[in-house]
């Protein structure tokens, strides 16, 4: 809300204005105003107050004694016969008032002499016992007014999953403020009235429990029950050796699921099996966490290697001579979670696989068989054929795995309910900070409802050091932990044992990802429960209005563009470093674009003809500026330079974060959360890339505000429309200018999408050639979409990656703009044609 005052207005005038329009002041008209811990004098001019950026004024209500109340009561002739009805105070507002009171209680009992000029303040602080005037009594509640730009933000996420400043400022609304003022202490107070029972419940019983408890106010909009399915088995293949049969029997397997190739829990299961083989089979993980002192032994002895595209790209293929024993005997390449290889990352991976096949065949004479695993792709055959450059594949799609019944509901629930009632649970959150907040809130709730379970939950996310991640995985698998709040780091590739329930805070970005997360539970043929909690944004609310879209719509298609010229150039340089390029032989691996790409690399000085040999005119060696070109090519925009976050108290490494995020997350004065604990960053050492911090009992966290300005060179304006159905890319490849209704900076009127990868990967140039086609297709898509809301839906105008949560959208306006641009384009080219003809 906005309070307008005349020039030269005093604090007394400000208090009068607040009593007439500010709900908390109307509820408690007796209050003091404090700035920097000191009470403002009534005759001080508001315009003279030294209020800096990030500072705020605090409103502190107090209760009068009967004598005090009578001496300042409003005359009866102004009140009329009946006293004015006081506005109701919402629970959220009461919670926020108490939170600020908690903050005030930590302030000094009297203002410090260096806080601000004495003229503006009275002699008593908010909790002082001296210097009281007739109004002064100890405050019981408090609220605040002032700058909406302050960095100290209430510890509560708003419905869109982004922090909301307290107060809402001049661009906020009273209703939105009420929704977002609740903080952590409010969570604890509500826990006192929530379920304190710890009786074990099955997933189906938990669904009923939520309907009668946390969801009794109608928060559950849809329940979908998926019938359970018995496992479909097939006998062990007859060609399996006796040693393999004995190994399988040792872990209780006498039959195989009819659809599998490998167990999800690859390493753990294989290690259990190998004890039964008559010969020692060494199974090892070879990734970025593998100690360097162990790598030589692994290369020389491992029979089965578990790795990833990143290691293939930067460690294995560039130095393939060190892996001669493995590559020359390579029989099978198993690629799990094949649907995750899409967009720019999938494009790079497709060419890395081609590099691997080329080295195996041309240098070591091996021709391995590929096995792909995916459960959430609508086009598995087409996808893996493009991914690995295969002419044909055999599809095995009869799902023989067991499946428990699975309910997806939306409800205002507490993570603690699952833990209290014995359900092992993963709470999937979209961001690292959300994970930390969920953990902090849930621990606070359990402190009230089931204190003994506080340490049975933790956070699992990227950034944690490998040792901590392995410990969390072991504790979760072994049952020591009942639940984790996790990013999608637990979505793929890790079998964490028996999980009963999954919680999903906000739509994860794709239906395939939602099902992938939900599939982490019910893996032992038992019942499972999945709960989708929607944010307030249009995208989440769309699925709340049309939940059947989550069940009836086909899983999204996976797209890989292995012919992207930008990526081809990068990958060809890597391939030339590994083994000389030859157009005659290597076109089989890399396609018809090899010739033009080699010409470009030659002109840039990256490759040169092999000076000797029978095919000297067609063999090209790498001579580029990089010692190893793969080190300079990021296949999924992962940064190699990272900052360490160190706890100063014990010099312990908490975690590592990417360099680009360090300046937003661990700047001096930032509050950094780790396993639900607040740390205050005291120093950011740029030379050593270390952020030093210490534990701090704070009732706020800091929130970055990131502005990205985009300048388009070479034109007066830029207008681009986009459809993934026309381009082999993913939303992570593209950035967009999303409108912010509260933005005060000047931004051009335009619709702009841009290539998010540094230097680009050629998406914009592809769009330019299809511009007219894209416009027409976009108009047809939006015009024919059956959704009725003004904000559209994910099928027409909503973007899954909008940084402003699709807040400013208008379907009718989109149609008008599209028609206008199409008409303009048509008229422009008609005029061009007429000019050329004349």
C-alpha positions, 0 to 999 in steps of 0.5 A: 500500500502507499501512504502519501504525505505533504512536504514537511510532514512529521512523524505525527502526521505519518501515524495519523495517515497510517491509522486511517488506511493501514490495516495493522494501525487500524487494528491497534491505533496505539503504536510507536514507530522505530527506525534502527532500534530507536523510537521516532519523535512525533515532531521529527520531519519524515523527509529528514529521517536518515533511511538508507537503502535496505532499511525499514521503519517498524510499527510496534503496537502497545496496549494502554492501561484503562486510564491511558485509554480514556485520556486519548479516546476519540470524542463521542461526537466523532465516533457516533452512536456505535464505535467503528468496527475494527478490521479482522486480523488474519492469522498470517498477519498475526504470525508476521507481527509476532515474528517481527516482535521476535526480531525486535527482542534481539535488539539492544535495550537502548539505541546506540549513539552512532545509530543516527542523529539524536534529534529524530529519536526519543530516548527509549528503545522498543524494549527499554524500561526508562524514559517512557512517555504517557504512551510508552508501554512494552510492545506486544506485537509489531509490523513494519512499513517501508522499503520493498527493496530490503534484502532481509526477507521473511523466511517464507516462500510465496506461492510461485516459489520465490521469496516475497519481501516484507512488506509488499511495498507500493506495488503490492496488494493487501490481499497478496500481503496477507497471503505471504506474511507467514514465517517460520514461527507461524509454521511452528505455531500451526504445528502445535495444532496439527497432528502429533500422532506417530502411528504408522500409516500405509500410503492409502491410509495416509491419503485418507488421513490427509483428507480428514486432516490437513486437507479438510478445507478442500485443498485436495482437488483431485485424487488419481488411483493407479491400480497395482500391477503384479510383476511379469517375470521371465526365466533366466536365459539359457545362455547364462553361465553357471557363475552368473546364475549363482551370482544372481541366486546369491542376491535372491534373483531366480527370475528376471523382470520381462522388460529389464536389462540392468538393475537400477541400483547398478553398482550396489547390486553388482558388488553384491553379485560379484562375490559369487563369481569364480573369478574376481570381477572389478566393478568401479565408478569412474567420474569426477568424484573418483580420486586421482590416485585410484584412476590408474588402478581402475583403468588397468583392472576394471571389467565394468566401468560406470561413468557419464558423458562428461568423463567420456568427453574430457578424460576418456576419449582425449586420452583413449590410449590410457583406456586401450584395455577397456576400449579394445574389449568393449562389448556393451555400452548401457545408457540409462535414463536415455530421455535425459539426453536432449536439447544442447546437452543431448546434442553434445552427447550424441556427438560424444557417442559418435566419437566413442564409436569412431575410436572403438572401430578405427583404432581398437577394432571393437564394435560394442552393442548399445542398450538404452533404458528409459521409462518416460519417453514417447519416442524411444526408438527415434530418440536413441537412433538419433542419439547413437547414430543407429540404423535400427533398434529393437524396442522392448516395451512390455513393462514387467516391473511391479507397480504399487497404486499411486495417488497424486493430490494437491494439498496444503500438507506438511512434510512432517506428516509423512515422517511422523507416520513412518512413510519414507519420503522424498520431497522434490523441490525446484531450487536449492533454497527451497530444499533448505527451507523445507528442511528448516520448516519441517524440523521446526514442526517436528520439534513441536510434534515429534521431537525425536524425529528432527534428525531423521530428515536432511537435504540432498542436492547438488553442491554438497561434497561427494563424501556428504552425498554418499553418506546421505545415500547410505543413510537413506538406503539403510533406513537411518533417514526417513526422508530427504528434501531434494532437487532433481539430483535424486530424480535420476540414476540413484536407487535409494531403496524403498520409498513410500511417498514422494512430494512435489513442490511445484511442477518440475518442468515436464510431465516426464520429469514429474513421473520420473520423480514419482517413480522413485516410490513404490519400487518394491511392489507396494503401495506408494503415494505421490502428492503434487503441491501447486504454486500460485502461478498459472502453469501450476494452477492450470494442472489443478484445474485440469488434472487429467492432463497429467495422466491422459497426455502422452509423455513429451517427445525427446529431441536431439539435433546431432547436426547443429553446426555450432556443436559440430564444430566444437566436437569435430575439433575434439575428435581431430585431437583424439584421432585424425579426421578423414572425410572418406571414413568419418562421414559415416559417424558425423554425417554430411556436414563434416566436409563444411565443418572441416573447412571452417576448422581449417580456416580458423587454424584448428586442423591441418593436413597430415604431412605424411602417409598414404592419405595425407590429402584427406587426413586432418590433425588437430593443431588448435590453440587449446592443449586439449579442446575438450576442456574448453567445450562445456557439454551442459553448461557446467562450470569447472571453476567453483567456489568453496564455502568454508565454515570458519569455526572448524575450517570445514568445507560445507559445499562447492558452488559454481563461480557464476552463482557465487556472487549472488549467493555467498557475497559478504553479508549473505545468509547461506543455508546448509542442511537447514542451518543459517550461515552468515558470509563474512568474507568472499576471497576472490583470489582463492575462490573461498567464501568464509562463513559462520553459523548465525541464528538469524530470522531472515535469509537474503535473496538475490535480485538478478537483472539481465539486460539484452541488447539486440545489435543491427536493428531497430527492434527484434521480434522472435516466436518459437515452437519446440515442435519445429526445433530440436532443442529444449527449454533450457537452451533458450532464454526469454524476456519475461514481463515483470508487472512491477518493473520500473526500468525502461524495457523495449516493447518486444517479444524476445527469445535468445540462445542461453549458451555462451556464444550460442549454438546456432538456434537463432540462425535456425529460427531466422530461416523458419521465421514466417513458418513459425509465426503461422504455426504459432497463430494456429496453435494459440487460436485453436487452443481450447483453454478458456483462461485469459492467461492461456495454458502450457499448450499455447502461451505459457512458458515452463521456464518463465522467470516471472512465473507467467505472471503477465500473460494475455492469450487474446493479446498474443493472437492480436500481436501474431496477426499484426506481425504476420500482416506486417511481414506479408506487406513488407515482402510484397512491397519488396517484391513489387520494388524488385519487379519495377 
